[in-house]
């Protein structure tokens, strides 16, 4: 194979800063701050983030964590996904470090049931939205939540044991087990057999649903 055919460098980073996720997020943060009529000092006071850190975020010089973005979104009363709206046509990757997932309250969430969102890409070219959660159950409850929503879902058991209902069937899940199902049917934990229980829940559905 000639050297000419190997001239393209697959690892080359685009020089167009418009295509950098951090820059796109930073511009949205600045735009929403201006729209809210806040100075960077005001936003610092509301969020507890330093002025220096906020400046780095707005200038695209740092990659904010999901929890930081949620704090900013709450302070400016905008959806978390709005920070990604100008980056919809770019292939994205979200790196969420251990312990930095955003805690989410889902319908039926109760004490002892913790849902952590591990990443979110928002609108993307695939036309599919994927929501990865790490679910931790640490205490028993008289009534367990039943979920029913669009799309498909996959559970991967990490720790503990749970009897999980899907429709009319109940599946005993132990570490290493996987359950893949149509999420339109009623589903949820039937019995917490061994606590603490921890499993990954990956939900996917058509964008716009």
Buried (B, 14 or more C-beta within 10 A) or exposed (E): EEEEEEEEEEEEEEEEEEBBBBBBBBBBBBBBBEEBEBEBEEBBEBBEBEEEBBBBBBBBEBBBBBBBBBBBBEBBEBEBBBBBEBBBEBEBEBEBEEEEBBEBEBEBBEEBBBBBBBBBBBBBEEEEBBBBBBBBBBEEBEEBBEBEEEBEBBBBBBBBBBBBBBEEEEBEBEBEBEBEBEBBEEBBBBEBBEBEBBBBBBBBBEEEE
